[in-house]
Amino acid sequence: MIPKTIIEKEISHLSTTLKPISAQMQQWAEKSIFLKWGVLSRGKFHCLECTHSWKPQTQSKSCEKYIKCSLCQGRLKMQGCNQVHFKEIEYSAVLDICQGYQVVRIICSHKHMKKNFTPSYFHKEVMQHWINPNGEVRTMSLSTNVFSGAYDAWQYYSALEIRPKDFQNSTKYRINPYKIFPKLKVLPVLKRNGFKTSVYDIAPQILFTSLLKDSITETLLKASQTSLLSYYLQSHEQHIKENWQAVKTCLKYRYKIVDFRLWEDYIALLCWFKKDLSSSAFVCPENLNVTHDRLVVKKRELQRKKYLKKMRAEIEQAQILYSQEKKHFFGLCFSEEDITITVLENVTEFMEEGDNLKHCVFTNEYFKKKDSLVFSARIDNSPIETIEVSLSKMEIAQCRGMKNSNSKHHKVILNLMKRNLYQIRSRMKKEKLEKS
């Protein structure tokens, strides 16, 4: 994209003044961001780090996921297959300052390995995030191969170019580097707002942008509520902002939230009952699961006793809207052994699912969530877990069984669901083609 505005021209010019990625940074990346690998070939262990090879002392060692190289003493992760060439790709970041901008430089590093050869490396700066003191960000990046299925199929021969403002909505913008070069250069205003040295596994461009313009991020960081901060910045829903009074109560009484999604559902129930969110007696329960389940039962009883006729009318109306929004997903079904996963096609199925598993998929009206698609995992037509999939992120948001706990089939259900996310994606693509 050709820079047109004054800011775009300024950033494009300042980018050329940055020093190239130094040899020191590359050496640090080679030692810090990559795993050490080994492979079992022809009855011998081969260290892909130092080229050493040796025979295993016992047969059981050949089945281990990690072994120790007898020469370099490195902890080697074993390759699952015997190949000739191996490759690993990781991202790292360098934090820099340039003319009042906070610059987050994203480096993509390749590690090429082969038996009996020392590994070779390739490093390339693929993105630069330029953030001003007001929290406004513009990104420069390499071009990508549009015909590749990968979102980060970089064209390494291309030059860094300014990207549109809506680039922040793309998956490439949210690339989170595995590690950050330890010699940090950050704006003083970021230190004032609570940043010290760690980004707490949050993409630095997302943390810095929010820290400069969002008081909630600043408050959570200064209160050392890093888990809640990470959830706030990475969640596709903004319930923390909506329930900020309840969050402040937790901060005041130093209440530790273990299950954020369950706590948000619990706060939604408190709002429904019009409880005081500034009271620690309500907001900070000793046993969140028990208190949450008690409110779910109470709400369900009130809905049935007082609003049965109204509920039926609402279900009919909700069913019309739900069918319009999610009809292109109807019919999705995955199965493995005795487990069958199907999409919920009727609002009444949400009510039955909530009744059978005693959770809030119906009482908290998950059928109204536009970004969510809800599935039911069943054995012999009996529900065992309910799965919520985020359509924008194409990932499993939550998977809960009886009373929000995990069933003994939890891992199998998650693996089956993950393997079939592509079917949801294909339905979405088909719908877009039909609309166009």
C-alpha positions as CSV (number, residue, x, y, z in Angstrom):
1,M,0.0,0.0,0.0
2,I,1.4,3.4,-1.0
3,P,1.5,5.8,2.0
4,K,-0.9,8.7,1.4
5,T,-1.5,10.5,4.7
6,I,1.1,12.5,6.6
7,I,1.3,9.9,9.4
8,E,1.7,7.0,6.8
9,K,4.5,8.9,5.1
10,E,6.2,9.7,8.4
11,I,6.1,6.0,9.6
12,S,7.3,4.8,6.2
13,H,10.3,7.2,6.4
14,L,11.1,6.4,10.1
15,S,11.0,2.7,9.3
16,T,14.0,3.1,7.0
17,T,16.0,4.8,9.8
18,L,15.7,1.8,12.2
19,K,18.8,-0.3,12.6
20,P,18.7,-3.8,11.0
21,I,18.2,-6.8,13.3
22,S,21.6,-7.3,14.8
23,A,23.7,-10.4,14.9
24,Q,23.3,-10.4,18.7
25,M,19.5,-10.5,18.4
26,Q,19.7,-13.3,15.9
27,Q,22.1,-15.3,18.2
28,W,19.7,-14.7,21.1
29,A,16.8,-16.0,19.0
30,E,18.6,-19.1,18.0
31,K,19.4,-20.0,21.6
32,S,16.1,-18.9,23.2
33,I,13.1,-19.4,21.0
34,F,13.7,-22.9,19.5
35,L,13.4,-26.3,21.0
36,K,16.2,-28.9,20.7
37,W,15.2,-31.8,18.7
38,G,16.2,-35.5,18.3
39,V,15.2,-38.3,16.1
40,L,15.4,-42.1,16.3
41,S,16.7,-43.6,13.0
42,R,18.0,-47.1,12.3
43,G,18.2,-48.0,15.9
44,K,20.2,-44.8,16.9
45,F,19.3,-41.5,18.5
46,H,20.5,-38.5,16.5
47,C,20.8,-35.1,18.1
48,L,19.8,-32.5,15.6
49,E,21.5,-29.8,17.6
50,C,25.1,-31.1,17.9
51,T,25.1,-33.9,15.3
52,H,25.9,-36.6,17.9
53,S,24.4,-40.0,17.5
54,W,24.3,-43.0,20.0
55,K,22.5,-46.2,20.6
56,P,19.8,-46.3,23.3
57,Q,20.8,-48.2,26.4
58,T,17.3,-49.7,26.9
59,Q,14.5,-50.4,24.5
60,S,12.0,-48.4,26.6
61,K,13.9,-45.2,26.0
62,S,13.0,-45.2,22.3
63,C,9.3,-44.5,23.4
64,E,10.1,-41.4,25.4
65,K,9.0,-38.0,24.3
66,Y,12.1,-36.3,25.6
67,I,15.7,-37.6,26.0
68,K,19.0,-36.2,27.0
69,C,21.9,-35.9,24.5
70,S,24.9,-37.8,25.9
71,L,27.3,-35.2,24.4
72,C,25.8,-31.7,24.5
73,Q,23.5,-32.6,27.5
74,G,20.6,-30.9,25.8
75,R,17.0,-32.0,26.5
76,L,15.8,-33.2,23.1
77,K,12.2,-33.4,22.0
78,M,11.8,-36.5,19.9
79,Q,10.4,-36.2,16.4
80,G,7.4,-38.4,15.8
81,C,8.6,-39.5,12.4
82,N,11.8,-40.3,10.7
83,Q,12.4,-37.7,8.0
84,V,15.5,-36.4,6.3
85,H,14.8,-32.7,6.8
86,F,13.1,-31.0,9.7
87,K,12.0,-27.4,10.0
88,E,10.7,-25.2,12.9
89,I,9.3,-21.7,12.7
90,E,9.0,-19.3,15.6
91,Y,8.3,-15.6,16.2
92,S,10.2,-13.2,18.4
93,A,10.0,-9.5,19.0
94,V,12.2,-6.5,19.6
95,L,10.9,-3.5,21.4
96,D,12.3,-0.2,20.2
97,I,11.6,3.6,20.3
98,C,11.7,5.9,17.3
99,Q,10.8,9.6,17.4
100,G,8.1,9.3,20.1
101,Y,6.7,6.0,18.7
102,Q,6.7,2.7,20.5
103,V,7.9,0.2,17.8
104,V,7.2,-3.6,18.1
105,R,9.3,-5.4,15.6
106,I,8.2,-8.9,14.8
107,I,10.9,-11.3,13.5
108,C,10.1,-14.7,11.9
109,S,12.9,-17.2,12.4
110,H,13.3,-20.5,10.6
111,K,15.4,-23.4,11.9
112,H,16.4,-26.0,9.4
113,M,17.7,-29.4,10.7
114,K,19.1,-32.5,9.2
115,K,20.7,-35.6,10.7
116,N,24.5,-35.4,11.0
117,F,24.5,-31.6,10.2
118,T,24.4,-28.6,12.5
119,P,21.2,-26.6,12.2
120,S,21.0,-23.5,9.9
121,Y,18.9,-20.5,10.6
122,F,17.1,-17.8,8.7
123,H,15.7,-14.6,10.3
124,K,13.5,-11.9,8.7
125,E,11.6,-8.9,10.1
126,V,8.1,-9.4,8.9
127,M,6.1,-6.7,10.8
128,Q,6.5,-3.4,12.6
129,H,3.8,-2.0,14.8
130,W,4.1,1.7,15.3
131,I,2.2,2.9,18.4
132,N,2.0,6.6,19.4
133,P,1.5,7.8,23.0
134,N,-2.3,8.0,22.4
135,G,-2.5,4.3,21.7
136,E,-3.1,4.6,18.0
137,V,-1.3,2.0,16.0
138,R,-0.3,1.5,12.4
139,T,1.4,-1.5,11.0
140,M,4.0,-2.2,8.3
141,S,4.4,-5.7,7.1
142,L,5.7,-7.9,4.3
143,S,3.2,-9.2,1.7
144,T,1.7,-12.7,2.1
145,N,0.9,-15.3,-0.4
146,V,-2.9,-15.0,-0.9
147,F,-3.2,-18.5,-2.5
148,S,-1.7,-20.2,0.6
149,G,-4.0,-21.6,3.3
150,A,-1.7,-20.1,6.0
151,Y,-2.4,-16.6,7.3
152,D,1.4,-15.9,7.7
153,A,2.7,-17.2,4.3
154,W,5.2,-14.4,4.0
155,Q,6.7,-13.3,0.8
156,Y,10.2,-12.8,2.1
157,Y,11.5,-11.0,-1.0
158,S,8.8,-8.2,-0.6
159,A,9.4,-5.0,1.3
160,L,7.8,-3.7,4.5
161,E,4.7,-1.7,3.4
162,I,2.2,0.4,5.4
163,R,-1.1,-1.5,6.0
164,P,-4.6,-0.1,6.2
165,K,-6.1,0.9,9.6
166,D,-8.4,-2.2,9.6
167,F,-5.3,-4.4,9.6
168,Q,-5.8,-4.6,13.4
169,N,-8.8,-6.9,12.7
170,S,-6.6,-9.4,10.9
171,T,-5.1,-12.6,12.3
172,K,-1.6,-11.5,11.3
173,Y,-1.9,-8.4,13.5
174,R,-2.5,-10.7,16.6
175,I,0.6,-12.8,16.1
176,N,2.0,-13.2,19.6
177,P,5.9,-13.7,19.6
178,Y,7.2,-16.6,21.6
179,K,9.8,-14.4,23.4
180,I,10.9,-10.8,23.5
181,F,14.5,-9.6,23.2
182,P,15.5,-8.8,26.8
183,K,17.0,-5.4,26.1
184,L,13.7,-3.5,26.1
185,K,13.2,0.1,24.9
186,V,9.8,1.4,25.9
187,L,8.1,4.8,26.1
188,P,8.1,6.4,29.6
189,V,4.3,6.7,29.4
190,L,4.1,2.9,29.3
191,K,6.2,2.6,32.5
192,R,4.0,5.2,34.1
193,N,0.9,3.2,33.2
194,G,2.3,0.1,34.9
195,F,4.4,-1.8,32.4
196,K,7.7,-3.2,33.8
197,T,9.3,-6.0,31.9
198,S,6.8,-8.8,31.2
199,V,3.9,-8.9,28.7
200,Y,2.4,-11.9,30.4
201,D,2.0,-14.0,27.2
202,I,0.0,-11.2,25.6
203,A,1.0,-9.9,22.2
204,P,3.0,-6.7,23.0
205,Q,1.3,-4.6,20.3
206,I,-2.1,-5.5,21.8
207,L,-1.0,-4.9,25.4
208,F,0.7,-1.5,24.6
209,T,-2.2,-0.2,22.5
210,S,-4.7,-1.0,25.2
211,L,-2.4,0.2,28.0
212,L,-2.2,3.7,26.4
213,K,-5.9,4.2,25.9
214,D,-7.8,1.9,28.2
215,S,-8.0,2.7,31.9
216,I,-9.3,-0.8,32.6
217,T,-6.0,-2.4,31.3
218,E,-4.0,0.1,33.4
219,T,-5.9,-0.7,36.5
220,L,-5.7,-4.5,36.1
221,L,-1.9,-4.3,35.4
222,K,-1.2,-2.1,38.4
223,A,-3.3,-4.4,40.6
224,S,-1.2,-7.4,39.4
225,Q,-4.3,-9.1,38.1
226,T,-2.4,-10.4,35.1
227,S,-4.6,-13.5,34.5
228,L,-7.7,-11.3,34.3
229,L,-5.8,-8.8,32.1
230,S,-4.9,-11.6,29.7
231,Y,-8.4,-12.8,29.6
232,Y,-9.7,-9.2,29.1
233,L,-7.4,-8.5,26.1
234,Q,-7.8,-11.9,24.4
235,S,-11.4,-12.7,25.0
236,H,-13.7,-12.0,22.0
237,E,-16.4,-10.7,24.4
238,Q,-16.2,-7.6,26.6
239,H,-18.0,-8.8,29.7
240,I,-15.3,-7.4,32.0
241,K,-16.0,-3.9,30.7
242,E,-19.7,-4.5,31.1
243,N,-19.3,-5.8,34.6
244,W,-16.6,-3.4,35.7
245,Q,-18.3,-2.6,39.0
246,A,-18.1,-6.3,40.0
247,V,-14.5,-6.5,38.9
248,K,-13.6,-3.5,41.1
249,T,-15.2,-5.3,44.0
250,C,-13.0,-8.3,43.4
251,L,-10.0,-6.1,43.2
252,K,-10.9,-4.3,46.4
253,Y,-11.3,-7.5,48.4
254,R,-8.5,-9.3,46.5
255,Y,-10.8,-12.1,45.3
256,K,-9.1,-14.5,43.0
257,I,-11.2,-15.5,40.0
258,V,-10.2,-19.0,38.9
259,D,-12.8,-19.7,36.2
260,F,-13.4,-16.4,34.4
261,R,-16.2,-17.7,32.1
262,L,-18.1,-19.3,34.9
263,W,-17.7,-16.1,37.0
264,E,-19.1,-14.0,34.1
265,D,-22.1,-16.2,33.8
266,Y,-22.6,-15.9,37.6
267,I,-22.4,-12.1,37.4
268,A,-25.0,-12.2,34.5
269,L,-27.2,-14.1,36.9
270,L,-26.7,-11.5,39.7
271,C,-27.7,-8.8,37.2
272,W,-30.8,-10.7,36.3
273,F,-31.7,-10.9,40.0
274,K,-30.8,-7.1,40.3
275,K,-28.2,-7.8,43.1
276,D,-25.7,-5.2,44.3
277,L,-22.5,-5.7,42.3
278,S,-20.5,-3.6,44.9
279,S,-21.2,-6.1,47.6
280,S,-18.5,-8.7,48.2
281,A,-21.1,-11.1,49.7
282,F,-22.6,-11.5,46.2
283,V,-19.7,-10.9,43.9
284,C,-17.0,-12.9,45.8
285,P,-18.6,-16.3,46.7
286,E,-16.6,-18.8,48.6
287,N,-17.7,-21.6,46.3
288,L,-18.4,-20.2,42.9
289,N,-19.8,-23.5,41.4
290,V,-22.3,-24.1,44.1
291,T,-23.5,-20.5,44.3
292,H,-23.7,-20.3,40.5
293,D,-25.7,-23.6,40.2
294,R,-28.1,-22.4,43.0
295,L,-28.9,-19.2,41.1
296,V,-29.4,-21.1,37.8
297,V,-32.0,-23.4,39.5
298,K,-33.7,-20.4,41.1
299,K,-33.8,-18.5,37.8
300,R,-35.1,-21.5,36.0
301,E,-37.9,-22.0,38.6
302,L,-39.0,-18.4,38.3
303,Q,-39.0,-18.5,34.6
304,R,-41.2,-21.6,34.6
305,K,-43.6,-20.5,37.3
306,K,-44.1,-16.8,36.5
307,Y,-43.3,-16.4,32.8
308,L,-44.3,-19.8,31.2
309,K,-46.6,-18.3,28.6
310,K,-44.3,-15.4,27.9
311,M,-41.4,-17.8,27.6
312,R,-43.2,-19.9,25.0
313,A,-43.9,-16.8,22.9
314,E,-40.2,-15.7,23.3
315,I,-39.0,-19.2,22.3
316,E,-41.1,-19.1,19.2
317,Q,-39.7,-15.6,18.3
318,A,-36.2,-16.6,19.3
319,Q,-36.4,-19.7,17.2
320,I,-37.2,-17.6,14.1
321,L,-34.2,-15.3,14.6
322,Y,-31.9,-18.3,15.6
323,S,-32.9,-20.2,12.5
324,Q,-32.2,-17.2,10.3
325,E,-28.8,-16.7,11.7
326,K,-27.6,-20.3,12.1
327,K,-29.6,-22.3,9.6
328,H,-26.5,-22.8,7.4
329,F,-24.9,-24.7,10.2
330,F,-27.8,-27.0,10.8
331,G,-27.1,-30.7,10.1
332,L,-23.5,-30.6,11.3
333,C,-22.7,-33.8,13.0
334,F,-19.4,-35.5,14.0
335,S,-19.0,-38.9,15.6
336,E,-16.3,-41.1,17.0
337,E,-17.0,-44.5,18.6
338,D,-20.0,-43.9,20.9
339,I,-19.8,-40.1,21.0
340,T,-21.8,-37.9,18.6
341,I,-21.5,-34.1,18.4
342,T,-24.4,-32.2,16.8
343,V,-25.3,-28.5,16.5
344,L,-28.3,-27.4,18.5
345,E,-31.0,-26.5,16.0
346,N,-33.9,-25.4,18.2
347,V,-34.1,-23.1,21.2
348,T,-36.0,-25.8,23.0
349,E,-32.9,-28.0,22.7
350,F,-31.0,-25.3,24.6
351,M,-33.5,-25.5,27.4
352,E,-33.4,-29.3,27.4
353,E,-29.6,-29.2,27.3
354,G,-29.5,-26.8,30.3
355,D,-32.0,-28.9,32.2
356,N,-30.2,-32.2,31.6
357,L,-26.7,-30.9,32.4
358,K,-27.8,-28.3,35.0
359,H,-25.9,-25.4,33.5
360,C,-26.8,-22.0,32.1
361,V,-26.7,-22.5,28.3
362,F,-30.5,-21.6,28.1
363,T,-30.9,-19.3,31.1
364,N,-28.2,-17.0,29.9
365,E,-29.6,-17.2,26.3
366,Y,-26.6,-18.5,24.4
367,F,-28.9,-18.9,21.4
368,K,-28.9,-15.1,21.0
369,K,-25.1,-14.9,20.7
370,K,-24.3,-14.1,17.1
371,D,-20.6,-15.1,17.4
372,S,-21.3,-18.4,19.1
373,L,-22.3,-21.8,17.7
374,V,-23.4,-24.3,20.3
375,F,-23.0,-28.1,20.0
376,S,-24.2,-31.0,22.1
377,A,-21.9,-34.0,22.7
378,R,-24.0,-37.1,23.3
379,I,-23.8,-40.8,24.0
380,D,-26.9,-42.9,23.2
381,N,-28.7,-39.6,22.6
382,S,-28.0,-38.5,26.2
383,P,-26.1,-35.2,26.5
384,I,-22.7,-35.4,28.3
385,E,-21.1,-32.0,27.4
386,T,-22.1,-28.8,25.7
387,I,-19.5,-27.0,23.4
388,E,-19.5,-23.3,22.5
389,V,-17.5,-22.4,19.4
390,S,-16.4,-18.8,18.6
391,L,-17.2,-18.1,15.0
392,S,-14.9,-15.1,14.7
393,K,-11.8,-16.9,16.1
394,M,-12.8,-20.4,15.0
395,E,-11.9,-21.9,18.3
396,I,-13.6,-23.7,21.2
397,A,-14.6,-21.1,23.7
398,Q,-15.8,-23.5,26.3
399,C,-16.8,-27.2,26.8
400,R,-18.8,-28.1,29.9
401,G,-20.6,-31.1,31.3
402,M,-22.8,-31.8,34.3
403,K,-22.8,-28.7,36.5
404,N,-20.1,-27.1,34.4
405,S,-17.6,-29.8,35.2
406,N,-15.7,-32.0,32.7
407,S,-17.0,-35.4,31.9
408,K,-14.6,-38.4,31.6
409,H,-14.9,-38.0,27.8
410,H,-13.8,-34.4,27.9
411,K,-10.5,-34.8,26.0
412,V,-12.0,-37.1,23.4
413,I,-14.8,-34.5,22.8
414,L,-12.3,-31.6,22.5
415,N,-10.1,-33.5,20.0
416,L,-13.1,-34.6,17.9
417,M,-14.4,-31.0,17.9
418,K,-11.0,-29.5,16.9
419,R,-10.6,-31.9,14.1
420,N,-13.9,-30.9,12.6
421,L,-13.7,-27.1,13.0
422,Y,-12.9,-27.0,9.3
423,Q,-16.5,-28.1,8.5
424,I,-17.8,-25.0,10.3
425,R,-15.4,-22.8,8.4
426,S,-16.5,-24.4,5.1
427,R,-20.2,-23.7,5.9
428,M,-19.3,-20.0,6.6
429,K,-17.5,-19.7,3.3
430,K,-20.4,-21.3,1.5
431,E,-22.8,-18.9,3.0
432,K,-20.7,-15.9,2.0
433,L,-20.5,-17.2,-1.6
434,E,-24.3,-17.6,-1.7
435,K,-24.8,-14.1,-0.4
436,S,-22.4,-12.6,-2.9
